[in-house]
Amino acid sequence: METTVLWSDGVGWRWTSCAATCLLLAAIAAAYHFCTATFGKWRGLGVPCVQPVVPLFGNFLRVAAGLVHPVDFYRDAYQQLAGRRYGGLYQMRTPYLMVRDPELIVRVLISDFASFTDRGVYTDVAANPLSDNLFFMDSPRWRTMRNKLSPAFTSGKLKLMHDQIRMCGDELMANVRGAVLAGRGEMEVRDVMGKYSTDVIGSCAFGLRLDAVRDDASTFRRYGKTLFRPSLRVLLRELCLLISPALLKVVRIRDFPPDADRFFRSAFRDTIENRENSNVVRNDFVNVLMQARRDLVLDPNLPRNEKFTESQIVANAFVMFAAGFETVSSALSFCLYELALKTHIQDRVREEFTSKLSKNNGVINNDFLVDLTYLDMVLAETLRKYPPTFALFRIATQAYQVPDDSLTIEKGQKLIIPIHSLHYNPKYFPDPEVFNPERFSSEEKAKRVRGTYLPFGDGPRICIGKRFAELEMKLALVEILSKFEVQTCERTEIPIKFSKKALIIVPENGIWLKFIEIKN
């Protein structure tokens, strides 16, 4: 009897071991299948592609490991697909179609926009109420909201904001001059310009006097800086999203730091409520938001499926603030960096507005700024070399037959338009590493292929604040360059190194420049 028991135990042990091994192999096979199931898509459709390398990571391993910036990843893919109208790649296990051909880009963004109305950028709005804004909204809600917000950025409204921006510029100049007189002429300009743009967006859009330029402890500036700071949280969120949106719902990684999220929700909710309660009317963004709230949230006659929420109104206040200060401060900093490296261009900018200011009786107004054609060229070239975003994302909202091609882009397919790669393609911009404003003379612009210069995007979803940003940047540059020469210093990094941990273009060590006051 004892022998039988031992034999039974041995059989049981062997069966258990075999079952465990089979289960393990099955689990490995299932995991492998999950990690690679999408990798045959482009080959099956006959689409040229960058071959996936690593299960789960596809072509994205070096980005995920923090070894390269997404800009470099897209540039390499763009170059591997040279000569093609489009091509496939795999961000983690997600297949993306990179659109390279300018004519097809124009179709996606403009002429055939009805098939690509949404960005296809997922966020869990339940966990991230501040992200339920114009940028992330899908059709038809994004169009409804955009129509309500657009009146804030008409030519008439921008003219009314001119004096408010000038006041912020005066504070900026006082701050810079004070630092120079105190012997601190060397400054990290992204911080300086960030304070200025925070004050401008606070004053013009929300009627708030933030004093970020003078107050280093400004809460708006402090929390604003955390929104775009490179972090492991941001990287993990993007990796989870690319593996599967369902995974992001499970791990619930926030789009923004929790304390910043709480601060901005409270601040903008209070701003709107205080304005409503005090019956103050100003020609600013808050006033437009209040009208949107009355039309889209409070209207009792609006069908339920067309109603918006109080949270979405606050979220759109937030996105205007976040986009307004970060893009402007970065563009101004990169522009000053290039002008410090190329003093002959800086001198020509200064000569232009000095000459035209005398013709305008010394008045800096909208007509004067519109007439600064060379400064426009300098800013355009800055945004070519340092676009606010390095790629545009779209998703096919319906099946789309590519013209003169066998490919049908299926509904739900995600697309990438590689802005940075287009801006650095020598076919469209010869010697792309060289900062050359002459690329944007009227003669050169007339010759340029449409769909190759996209710093603000294009089509119905072009950046809503484009003209506001341009006004703000031109005023700041006129103020700075009329009073100071901007030069490189010992701490100026040449060339700039960009952080590989950031999902936007962020200098790893800041941008340090020296300001020398011009003696009249």
Secondary structure per residue as TSV (DSSP state, phi and psi in degrees):
chain	resnum	aa	ss	phi	psi
A	1	M	-	360.0	-38.4
A	2	E	H	-65.4	-39.8
A	3	T	H	-62.7	-40.5
A	4	T	H	-61.1	-42.6
A	5	V	H	-61.3	-45.3
A	6	L	H	-62.1	-41.2
A	7	W	H	-64.0	-42.1
A	8	S	H	-63.1	-41.7
A	9	D	H	-63.0	-39.2
A	10	G	H	-64.5	-43.5
A	11	V	H	-63.0	-44.4
A	12	G	H	-60.6	-41.5
A	13	W	H	-63.6	-44.0
A	14	R	H	-65.5	-38.4
A	15	W	H	-66.5	-42.0
A	16	T	H	-62.8	-43.5
A	17	S	H	-62.9	-42.9
A	18	C	H	-64.8	-42.1
A	19	A	H	-64.2	-41.6
A	20	A	H	-63.6	-41.3
A	21	T	H	-63.0	-43.2
A	22	C	H	-63.3	-42.6
A	23	L	H	-63.3	-40.7
A	24	L	H	-62.9	-45.6
A	25	L	H	-64.2	-39.0
A	26	A	H	-64.3	-40.7
A	27	A	H	-64.5	-41.2
A	28	I	H	-64.6	-43.5
A	29	A	H	-63.3	-41.2
A	30	A	H	-65.3	-42.2
A	31	A	H	-64.1	-42.1
A	32	Y	H	-63.7	-41.8
A	33	H	H	-62.5	-43.2
A	34	F	H	-60.8	-41.9
A	35	C	H	-72.5	-21.6
A	36	T	H	-123.7	-0.8
A	37	A	T	-59.2	-29.4
A	38	T	T	-89.3	-8.3
A	39	F	T	-71.5	-10.3
A	40	G	T	-97.2	3.5
A	41	K	H	-59.1	-53.1
A	42	W	H	-69.6	-36.5
A	43	R	H	-63.0	-40.6
A	44	G	H	-64.8	-29.5
A	45	L	H	-92.3	-1.6
A	46	G	T	71.0	25.0
A	47	V	-	-93.6	128.3
A	48	P	-	-59.4	141.2
A	49	C	B	-149.9	162.9
A	50	V	-	-83.7	115.3
A	51	Q	-	-63.3	132.7
A	52	P	-	-64.8	144.4
A	53	V	-	-107.2	-46.9
A	54	V	B	-122.6	131.2
A	55	P	T	-50.9	142.2
A	56	L	T	74.8	-47.2
A	57	F	T	-84.6	-20.6
A	58	G	B	58.6	-119.7
A	59	N	T	-96.1	4.7
A	60	F	-	-101.6	6.3
A	61	L	H	-59.9	-45.0
A	62	R	H	-67.5	-32.0
A	63	V	H	-69.2	-45.5
A	64	A	H	-60.6	-33.5
A	65	A	T	-84.4	-1.1
A	66	G	T	75.0	21.3
A	67	L	S	-88.8	-28.8
A	68	V	S	-135.7	156.7
A	69	H	-	-83.3	150.6
A	70	P	H	-53.2	-31.1
A	71	V	H	-56.7	-45.0
A	72	D	H	-69.1	-36.6
A	73	F	H	-61.2	-48.3
A	74	Y	H	-67.6	-36.6
A	75	R	H	-63.1	-43.5
A	76	D	H	-62.9	-43.3
A	77	A	H	-64.4	-41.8
A	78	Y	H	-59.4	-41.8
A	79	Q	H	-72.5	-37.0
A	80	Q	H	-64.7	-26.2
A	81	L	T	-98.5	18.5
A	82	A	T	-53.6	137.8
A	83	G	T	87.8	-6.9
A	84	R	-	-100.8	149.7
A	85	R	S	-72.7	-30.9
A	86	Y	E	-158.7	169.0
A	87	G	E	-166.9	160.7
A	88	G	E	-99.0	154.8
A	89	L	E	-152.9	170.9
A	90	Y	E	-127.0	110.3
A	91	Q	E	-90.2	106.3
A	92	M	T	57.2	-128.8
A	93	R	T	-96.9	7.4
A	94	T	E	-92.9	120.8
A	95	P	E	-76.6	128.6
A	96	Y	E	-118.6	147.1
A	97	L	E	-104.3	114.8
A	98	M	E	-85.5	123.6
A	99	V	E	-95.8	117.5
A	100	R	-	-104.6	-33.0
A	101	D	-	-74.1	122.1
A	102	P	H	-56.8	-37.7
A	103	E	H	-63.8	-40.9
A	104	L	H	-70.5	-34.5
A	105	I	H	-60.5	-44.1
A	106	V	H	-63.0	-37.8
A	107	R	I	-63.8	-44.8
A	108	V	I	-64.4	-44.0
A	109	L	I	-83.9	-27.0
A	110	I	I	-128.8	-74.2
A	111	S	I	-66.6	-35.1
A	112	D	T	-113.0	31.8
A	113	F	G	-55.6	-30.4
A	114	A	G	-57.8	-22.1
A	115	S	G	-91.6	-7.2
A	116	F	-	-140.2	48.4
A	117	T	-	-73.2	-22.9
A	118	D	B	-108.6	154.5
A	119	R	-	-78.1	-26.4
A	120	G	-	71.3	22.1
A	121	V	-	-100.5	112.6
A	122	Y	-	-84.8	143.5
A	123	T	-	-146.4	147.2
A	124	D	-	-88.1	97.0
A	125	V	T	-68.4	-21.9
A	126	A	T	-64.9	-37.7
A	127	A	T	-88.5	-19.9
A	128	N	-	-133.4	72.1
A	129	P	G	-60.1	-27.3
A	130	L	G	-69.6	-17.5
A	131	S	G	-87.7	-2.2
A	132	D	-	-84.4	63.5
A	133	N	S	-127.3	-175.6
A	134	L	T	-55.3	-36.3
A	135	F	T	-64.6	-43.8
A	136	F	T	-89.4	-19.5
A	137	M	-	-62.2	143.2
A	138	D	-	-98.4	173.0
A	139	S	T	-67.8	148.5
A	140	P	T	-90.7	4.0
A	141	R	H	-67.7	-33.9
A	142	W	H	-63.6	-37.3
A	143	R	H	-68.6	-40.7
A	144	T	H	-59.2	-47.5
A	145	M	H	-67.6	-41.0
A	146	R	H	-62.6	-41.1
A	147	N	H	-60.6	-33.0
A	148	K	H	-76.0	-31.7
A	149	L	H	-89.6	-24.6
A	150	S	G	-56.1	-35.7
A	151	P	G	-58.0	-17.9
A	152	A	G	-70.4	-15.3
A	153	F	G	-122.8	27.3
A	154	T	S	-72.4	164.3
A	155	S	H	-58.6	-39.9
A	156	G	H	-63.2	-42.8
A	157	K	H	-66.3	-38.9
A	158	L	H	-64.2	-37.9
A	159	K	H	-62.0	-37.6
A	160	L	H	-68.3	-24.1
A	161	M	H	-83.8	-9.8
A	162	H	H	-55.7	-49.2
A	163	D	H	-66.0	-34.6
A	164	Q	H	-65.4	-40.6
A	165	I	H	-65.9	-39.2
A	166	R	H	-60.1	-40.3
A	167	M	H	-61.6	-41.7
A	168	C	H	-66.1	-35.9
A	169	G	H	-64.2	-37.8
A	170	D	H	-62.7	-42.0
A	171	E	H	-62.9	-40.6
A	172	L	H	-60.4	-46.2
A	173	M	H	-65.0	-39.3
A	174	A	H	-63.7	-38.2
A	175	N	H	-67.0	-45.7
A	176	V	H	-66.4	-44.6
A	177	R	H	-62.6	-39.8
A	178	G	H	-62.0	-40.6
A	179	A	H	-66.7	-39.7
A	180	V	H	-65.2	-45.7
A	181	L	H	-63.8	-28.6
A	182	A	T	-85.3	4.4
A	183	G	T	84.3	15.4
A	184	R	-	-111.2	55.2
A	185	G	-	-70.3	-20.8
A	186	E	E	-86.4	123.9
A	187	M	E	-137.0	153.1
A	188	E	E	-87.4	104.4
A	189	V	H	-72.5	-24.3
A	190	R	H	-64.2	-34.4
A	191	D	H	-70.8	-43.6
A	192	V	H	-62.9	-47.6
A	193	M	H	-70.1	-29.9
A	194	G	H	-64.9	-38.7
A	195	K	H	-65.7	-42.5
A	196	Y	H	-61.5	-50.0
A	197	S	H	-67.4	-30.6
A	198	T	H	-64.0	-44.1
A	199	D	H	-64.1	-40.8
A	200	V	H	-65.2	-49.3
A	201	I	H	-67.0	-34.7
A	202	G	H	-65.6	-43.0
A	203	S	H	-73.7	-51.5
A	204	C	H	-75.7	-37.6
A	205	A	H	-90.0	-33.6
A	206	F	H	-123.1	-0.9
A	207	G	-	67.0	26.8
A	208	L	-	-108.7	134.5
A	209	R	-	-94.4	101.0
A	210	L	-	-90.4	-26.3
A	211	D	-	54.6	36.2
A	212	A	T	-66.5	-30.9
A	213	V	T	-62.7	-42.2
A	214	R	T	-90.4	-27.4
A	215	D	-	-106.7	103.3
A	216	D	T	-65.8	-17.0
A	217	A	T	-97.4	10.7
A	218	S	-	-52.5	124.6
A	219	T	H	-67.6	-36.5
A	220	F	H	-61.9	-43.2
A	221	R	H	-68.4	-42.1
A	222	R	H	-62.4	-48.7
A	223	Y	H	-73.4	-31.6
A	224	G	H	-62.1	-38.3
A	225	K	H	-63.5	-29.5
A	226	T	H	-75.8	-18.4
A	227	L	H	-64.0	-36.2
A	228	F	T	-115.5	13.6
A	229	R	-	-72.5	131.4
A	230	P	-	-57.8	136.8
A	231	S	-	-158.2	160.4
A	232	L	H	-65.3	-33.2
A	233	R	H	-58.7	-45.1
A	234	V	H	-63.4	-45.0
A	235	L	H	-63.9	-45.1
A	236	L	H	-62.7	-38.5
A	237	R	H	-61.1	-45.3
A	238	E	H	-66.4	-38.4
A	239	L	H	-65.9	-42.8
A	240	C	H	-61.5	-41.0
A	241	L	H	-63.3	-41.4
A	242	L	H	-73.9	-26.4
A	243	I	H	-70.8	-51.5
A	244	S	-	-173.2	131.0
A	245	P	H	-55.7	-30.2
A	246	A	H	-62.2	-36.3
A	247	L	H	-64.8	-37.3
A	248	L	H	-64.2	-34.0
A	249	K	H	-67.6	-30.9
A	250	V	H	-75.2	-49.8
A	251	V	H	-79.4	-24.1
A	252	R	-	52.2	49.3
A	253	I	-	-76.2	129.4
A	254	R	-	-73.8	147.7
A	255	D	S	-67.5	-32.4
A	256	F	S	-131.7	155.8
A	257	P	-	-54.9	136.3
A	258	P	H	-54.7	-41.1
A	259	D	H	-68.3	-37.3
A	260	A	H	-67.6	-39.4
A	261	D	H	-57.8	-48.8
A	262	R	H	-63.3	-42.8
A	263	F	H	-61.7	-50.3
A	264	F	H	-69.6	-36.4
A	265	R	H	-61.7	-44.0
A	266	S	H	-67.4	-44.3
A	267	A	H	-63.5	-46.1
A	268	F	H	-76.3	-33.2
A	269	R	H	-63.2	-44.1
A	270	D	H	-65.5	-38.7
A	271	T	H	-60.8	-46.2
A	272	I	H	-66.7	-44.4
A	273	E	H	-63.7	-42.6
A	274	N	H	-63.5	-39.1
A	275	R	H	-66.5	-41.4
A	276	E	H	-61.9	-45.7
A	277	N	H	-69.8	-30.6
A	278	S	H	-90.9	-7.0
A	279	N	T	58.4	31.5
A	280	V	-	-83.1	133.2
A	281	V	-	-115.6	121.5
A	282	R	-	-131.6	150.5
A	283	N	S	-83.6	70.3
A	284	D	S	-139.4	-175.2
A	285	F	H	-68.2	-34.6
A	286	V	H	-61.1	-40.2
A	287	N	H	-61.6	-39.1
A	288	V	H	-67.1	-40.3
A	289	L	H	-63.2	-39.1
A	290	M	H	-63.3	-40.1
A	291	Q	H	-67.4	-39.5
A	292	A	H	-61.9	-38.0
A	293	R	H	-63.5	-43.5
A	294	R	I	-64.3	-39.5
A	295	D	I	-78.9	-36.5
A	296	L	I	-107.1	-18.5
A	297	V	I	-111.9	-46.9
A	298	L	I	-92.7	-17.2
A	299	D	-	-63.6	114.0
A	300	P	T	-71.4	-17.5
A	301	N	T	-89.3	-4.6
A	302	L	S	-75.9	131.7
A	303	P	-	-56.4	147.8
A	304	R	G	-59.0	-38.5
A	305	N	G	-72.5	-10.3
A	306	E	G	-104.1	-2.0
A	307	K	-	-77.1	147.4
A	308	F	-	-107.8	176.4
A	309	T	-	-115.2	162.6
A	310	E	H	-58.8	-38.7
A	311	S	H	-61.2	-37.5
A	312	Q	H	-70.1	-32.3
A	313	I	H	-64.5	-45.3
A	314	V	H	-64.1	-39.6
A	315	A	H	-61.8	-35.6
A	316	N	H	-76.5	-26.7
A	317	A	H	-64.3	-43.9
A	318	F	H	-63.3	-46.0
A	319	V	H	-65.2	-32.8
A	320	M	H	-67.6	-37.9
A	321	F	H	-66.9	-50.3
A	322	A	H	-62.4	-48.4
A	323	A	H	-67.6	-36.3
A	324	G	H	-65.7	-40.5
A	325	F	H	-85.8	-35.2
A	326	E	H	-73.2	-48.8
A	327	T	H	-65.2	-41.0
A	328	V	H	-68.8	-45.9
A	329	S	H	-63.6	-38.9
A	330	S	H	-66.8	-46.8
A	331	A	H	-62.6	-42.5
A	332	L	H	-62.2	-41.3
A	333	S	H	-65.9	-44.2
A	334	F	H	-66.3	-36.3
A	335	C	H	-63.9	-47.0
A	336	L	H	-63.1	-35.8
A	337	Y	H	-61.0	-47.9
A	338	E	H	-66.6	-37.6
A	339	L	H	-69.0	-31.6
A	340	A	H	-69.0	-33.7
A	341	L	H	-75.6	-28.2
A	342	K	-	-125.8	82.5
A	343	T	H	-65.1	-26.0
A	344	H	H	-67.1	-33.1
A	345	I	H	-72.5	-40.3
A	346	Q	H	-60.2	-43.0
A	347	D	H	-63.4	-39.0
A	348	R	H	-68.5	-37.9
A	349	V	H	-59.6	-46.1
A	350	R	H	-64.8	-40.8
A	351	E	H	-63.2	-38.5
A	352	E	H	-62.9	-52.7
A	353	F	H	-77.1	-21.1
A	354	T	H	-66.4	-43.3
A	355	S	H	-66.1	-46.5
A	356	K	H	-76.3	-23.1
A	357	L	H	-67.6	-38.6
A	358	S	H	-65.4	-33.8
A	359	K	H	-74.0	-18.9
A	360	N	T	-103.0	22.9
A	361	N	T	58.2	31.3
A	362	G	T	73.7	10.1
A	363	V	-	-97.0	125.4
A	364	I	-	-94.7	101.4
A	365	N	S	-133.2	-172.2
A	366	N	H	-63.7	-39.6
A	367	D	H	-63.4	-39.7
A	368	F	H	-62.7	-46.1
A	369	L	H	-65.4	-39.6
A	370	V	H	-62.2	-29.5
A	371	D	T	-82.5	-3.2
A	372	L	-	-85.7	75.9
A	373	T	H	-69.2	-37.5
A	374	Y	H	-70.7	-37.1
A	375	L	H	-63.2	-36.9
A	376	D	H	-58.0	-42.8
A	377	M	H	-64.0	-41.1
A	378	V	H	-64.3	-44.5
A	379	L	H	-65.5	-39.9
A	380	A	H	-62.2	-40.8
A	381	E	H	-69.3	-34.4
A	382	T	H	-60.3	-45.2
A	383	L	H	-73.1	-19.9
A	384	R	H	-71.2	-48.9
A	385	K	H	-72.0	-32.5
A	386	Y	S	-131.4	67.1
A	387	P	-	-63.2	145.2
A	388	P	S	-56.7	-34.3
A	389	T	S	-131.1	144.0
A	390	F	S	-89.2	-8.8
A	391	A	-	-156.5	151.3
A	392	L	E	-104.3	143.8
A	393	F	E	-118.9	138.1
A	394	R	E	-139.2	161.3
A	395	I	E	-131.4	139.6
A	396	A	-	-71.5	116.6
A	397	T	S	-87.5	-6.3
A	398	Q	S	-158.3	161.2
A	399	A	-	-60.3	141.8
A	400	Y	E	-137.2	122.4
A	401	Q	E	-85.3	116.2
A	402	V	-	-64.9	125.4
A	403	P	T	-57.9	138.2
A	404	D	T	56.4	38.6
A	405	D	S	-154.4	157.1
A	406	S	S	-84.5	-12.1
A	407	L	-	-78.4	130.0
A	408	T	E	-107.6	117.9
A	409	I	E	-78.4	116.1
A	410	E	-	-74.6	153.9
A	411	K	T	-58.1	134.2
A	412	G	T	93.9	-6.6
A	413	Q	-	-72.2	134.1
A	414	K	E	-90.6	140.6
A	415	L	E	-122.3	150.9
A	416	I	E	-123.7	132.0
A	417	I	E	-112.3	108.6
A	418	P	-	-82.2	84.7
A	419	I	H	-54.6	-52.0
A	420	H	H	-60.0	-41.7
A	421	S	H	-65.7	-39.7
A	422	L	H	-63.2	-42.6
A	423	H	H	-66.7	-20.8
A	424	Y	T	-109.4	13.8
A	425	N	-	-81.4	116.5
A	426	P	T	-62.6	-17.0
A	427	K	T	-65.3	-34.5
A	428	Y	T	-100.2	-30.7
A	429	F	S	-135.7	89.3
A	430	P	S	-54.9	144.2
A	431	D	S	49.1	59.3
A	432	P	T	-62.7	-21.7
A	433	E	T	-75.8	-15.8
A	434	V	S	-84.8	132.8
A	435	F	-	-81.5	108.1
A	436	N	-	-138.3	96.3
A	437	P	G	-60.7	-20.4
A	438	E	G	-63.2	-15.6
A	439	R	G	-59.5	-23.0
A	440	F	G	-110.9	23.4
A	441	S	S	-66.7	160.2
A	442	S	H	-59.4	-34.8
A	443	E	H	-67.1	-44.3
A	444	E	H	-69.8	-38.1
A	445	K	H	-63.1	-36.4
A	446	A	H	-64.8	-28.2
A	447	K	H	-88.5	-13.8
A	448	R	S	-71.7	141.2
A	449	V	-	-71.0	128.9
A	450	R	T	-67.7	144.3
A	451	G	T	93.6	7.5
A	452	T	S	-111.2	-9.9
A	453	Y	-	-127.8	109.0
A	454	L	-	-139.0	49.9
A	455	P	T	-63.7	-29.2
A	456	F	T	-110.9	12.3
A	457	G	-	79.6	-162.5
A	458	D	-	-163.6	165.5
A	459	G	G	81.5	-166.5
A	460	P	G	-58.1	-24.4
A	461	R	G	-104.8	24.9
A	462	I	S	-60.8	153.3
A	463	C	-	-51.8	122.5
A	464	I	T	-67.4	-26.8
A	465	G	T	-99.7	19.2
A	466	K	H	-54.1	-52.2
A	467	R	H	-69.2	-33.9
A	468	F	H	-63.3	-44.2
A	469	A	H	-62.5	-42.1
A	470	E	H	-64.5	-41.0
A	471	L	H	-61.6	-46.8
A	472	E	H	-61.7	-42.6
A	473	M	H	-68.3	-41.8
A	474	K	H	-65.6	-41.2
A	475	L	H	-62.5	-43.0
A	476	A	H	-63.4	-43.0
A	477	L	H	-68.3	-37.8
A	478	V	H	-61.8	-46.0
A	479	E	H	-61.3	-48.3
A	480	I	H	-68.1	-51.1
A	481	L	H	-76.2	-17.3
A	482	S	H	-77.9	-18.3
A	483	K	H	-116.6	-19.6
A	484	F	E	-137.9	145.7
A	485	E	E	-89.4	138.2
A	486	V	E	-109.0	124.1
A	487	Q	E	-129.6	162.4
A	488	T	-	-75.2	163.3
A	489	C	-	-141.4	-176.7
A	490	E	T	-61.2	-28.7
A	491	R	T	-91.0	0.4
A	492	T	-	-72.2	126.0
A	493	E	-	-90.2	120.5
A	494	I	S	-130.1	114.2
A	495	P	S	-78.6	167.8
A	496	I	-	-69.3	137.3
A	497	K	-	-99.6	134.1
A	498	F	B	-102.3	143.8
A	499	S	-	-66.0	129.9
A	500	K	T	-81.2	-9.8
A	501	K	T	-91.1	-10.7
A	502	A	-	-94.2	148.1
A	503	L	S	-95.2	3.3
A	504	I	S	-124.3	176.8
A	505	I	-	-85.0	106.1
A	506	V	-	-126.9	123.5
A	507	P	B	-61.1	132.0
A	508	E	T	-65.6	-36.2
A	509	N	T	-118.6	23.1
A	510	G	-	74.6	-177.7
A	511	I	-	-126.1	105.2
A	512	W	E	-99.3	127.1
A	513	L	E	-137.9	163.7
A	514	K	E	-112.5	135.6
A	515	F	E	-109.2	127.6
A	516	I	E	-121.4	121.3
A	517	E	E	-67.7	136.8
A	518	I	-	-84.8	124.8
A	519	K	-	-91.2	119.3
A	520	N	-	-77.9	360.0
